[in-house]
Amino acid sequence: MTLWVTCGHYGDVRGTTGAAAEKPGAQALSGLARAFFYAGTRALLVFHWSVDSEAAARLTTSMFAIMKADPRLGRAEATRNAMLAYLNDRGSPLNALSGFWGPFSIIDEGAPR
C-alpha cells in the first residue's frame, strides 16, 4: 500500500530559531519522520523548500520507474538517478536549475526495501 501525504510548513523548521527554539525538544522534521516510522512507514521523500508540482511529479515518477527497472537499487540511489536524469535533460535550460530537482531527500529507516 502506498500513502501519499502532502504537508507544508511555512516558517523556520531548523529548530534553532523561531518558534521551534522556544520549545525545548521541538524536533520539526525529525519528529514528523519519527511519527511516520512508528506508524510503519519505511521511507519518506521530503523536500526542503517549495517545489514546482510538475517537477515533483516528474521526479517521483522517474524515481519509481528506476526502482521498478532495477529492484536492487535502493531508494536513495533511485532518487539520485532521477535527479541526474532531470539535470541532464537538454529539453529546457530550466532543467539545470537545482530549484526543480534539488530539494528532495530520502529519509529512510535504514532497512532494505
Secondary structure, DSSP 4 states (H G I P E B T S, - for coil): ----------S--SSSSHHHHHSTT--HHHHHHHHHHHTT--EEEEESS---HHHHHHHHHHHHHHHHH-TTS-HHHHHHHHHHHHHH-TT-GGGG-HHHHTTEEEEE-SS--
